[in-house]
């Protein structure tokens, strides 16, 4: 749909040195058409009175750990650990954390949000940077309000990496192992979806299949 929006009565921060009171911002098909005072609003526009609120341009950090719990580093093991020690109906490898949803663990941090705003950021996609399959990330604003008012999109994207993270299992221990684990997880998820769920319930594979319709973002670490 082709829609034009007009945000009226805004305090508009056009650039770092220009602020306009009682201004109008016109957005057509997702792009800014015009901004300023005493603009003529198109007849077809959806008019939104923001009543003195501030509108300003900002960057979006698409790979941040803002608001996420601290990742605990894996402690060296005296004996090889071949099987997962995660309790519950989870998958066989601890570094496959498809069931992790960042929005359920998101906690706003006013001090860090203020630091990021000073750098020009207004929105962040927060990722829990732990595991080869990291679950979903959350898209949130960098404001000073409660989490309820800051979250824009709960399950914004699926996250992957080559790093097993906090897993204490021996496998995977190499780049080749991480790639093999991801390939095997896709095969296991296909089996689960095509009837495996009738034989057993698996939290990790069930969650992994729900990730596959989301944008896929991969933390490769380097080129």
N, C-alpha and C positions, 0 to 999 in steps of 0.2 A: 504494500500500500504506500502511496505517495502522500506523506503527511507533513504539513508545516506547523511548527510550534512557535509560539511567541511567549517568552517569559518577560512579564512586565513588572515594573516597580522594583527592579533589582538594584542592588549595589554591585556594580559591574567592575571587576578588576581587569581592564583590557590588557595592560602590560605592567611591569614592575613600578612604573612611575605614573600611571594613569588610572584613576578610580572615578567612576561615574555614578552619581546617585540618581535614583528614580529612572533607571535606564531600561532599555529593551534589548533582549537577545532573541534573534530570529534564527531558528534551526529548520532546515528543509532537507528531508531524506537523510537525516543523520549528520548533516554538515552545517556549519555556521554560515548563514547567508549575510547577516548584518548585525551590528552591535552599536548602540549609541543612545542618545537622548532624542525624544520627540520623533521617533521613527514611525512611519505609517505601517500599521499592522495589516497584512494581507487578509482579505475577507474570508478566505478559506482556512485561515490558521486556527489551531486550537490554542486559546489564550489561557495561560497559567499565571495567576497573580502570586508572585513569590513574596510579596509584602515585606520588602526591606532585607530579605536574605542576601547573602553574598554569593556571587558566582565568579569563579576564577579558573584560569587554565592550570592544569597540573599534569605531571607524568604519572604513568601507571607502572609499578614495579611488578612484572609478571613472574618473578622467581624470588620470593622472599620467605624468611622464616618468622616474619612478624606475627606475634600473637600465638606462636606455637610453643608447646612444651620443649624443654631442653632435651636433646638427644643424648641418651646415656651411652658412653663408649663401651664396647665389648671388652670384658676382662679376659686376659690370657687364661686358657684352660690347661690344666695339667695333663688331662687325658682326652683323647679324641672324643668329640661329641657328634655322633652320626645322625641321631634322631632329634626332632624338635622337643624342647621341654616346655612348650606353651600348653597350658592346660585348656581343655575344651575341644570342641569339634572343628578345629582349624586344620589347615593343610600341613603337609609333612616338612615344609621348610620355613624356618622362622623369618627369613628375609623376604618372603612373599606376604606383604601386609595389605592386601587388596581391600580388606574390611575397614581400614582406617579412614575415617572421614574428618578432615581438618575442621569443618564447621562445628562439629561436636566438641572439639577441644580448643576452639579459638578463644583467646582471652585478650581483650584490648589492653594496651600498655601506653598510657598517656605520655610518659617520658620519651619512649622510643618513637611514638607517633609524631610528637613535636619535632624531634630531630629529623625525621623523614620529610615532614612538611617544609622545614627550613631548606631542605635540598630540592624542593620543588615537586615532591610526590604527594598525591592526594588519594590514591587508591593502590591497593596491593593484592596480589594473589599469593596467599600464604600456603607454603608447602611444609609438611613434616618430613624433613630430609633424612629419612631412615629406611633402609631396605632397598631391595632390587625392584619390588613392586610396592609403591608407597601409598596406594589408595588415592583419595581425591583431595584436591586443594580447594580453598575457599577464596572468593573475591570479596574484599571488604574495604570500607572507607577508613581513612586515617584521621578520624575525628576523636573528640573527647567524650563521646556519649557511650552508653552501654552497648554491649555486643548486639542486642536486639535491633538497634538502630544503625549499626555499622555494616552488617552483613548484606551484600548486594545479591550474591548468588552462592547457594550452599555447596553444591557439587559442581564446581566450575570446570575442572579438567582432571584427567587421570595422569598420575605421575610415575615415572620409571627412572632407574639408574643402573649402573654396573656395580654399585657399592652395597655389600650386604649389611652395612651399618652396624647396629647393636646386636645382630645375631651372634650367638655363641657357637653355632654349628660350624663344623669344619668346611662344609660345602655351601656356597661356592667360595673358592679361595683364589680365583684368577679371572681374568677377563673372559676367557673361553668358557669357564664354568658359569659365569653370570649369564652369558648369552645362551648357553645350553639350558639353564634353569628357566629363562624366559620362554624359550621355545617349548620346553616341556610343559610349562604352565598353560600355554595356549592349547596344547594337545589335551591336557587333562581337563581344561575348561570345556573344550568341545565334547569330550566324552561325557562330562557331567551334564551338559545341556541336552545331549541327545539320549539321555536315559539313565546316566549314572546316578542321578539324584534319587532314583527309585531304590537304589541299592544302599546308598549311604547319604547322610547330610554332611556337607562340607562348607563351613562358613567362608573360607578363603576363596574357593572356586565359585561359589554363588555370588560373592561380591565382585570377583574378577569379571564374570560375565556381564554384570551391570556397569562395569567401567568401560566396556568396549564401544558404547555409543557416545562417549564423551570425547572431546579433543584430547589427543595423546601428546604429552610433553615429556621429553627424555633428557635427563641430566647426564650428558656424555662425559663431562669433566674437562675434556679437551678435544681438539679436532680429530 
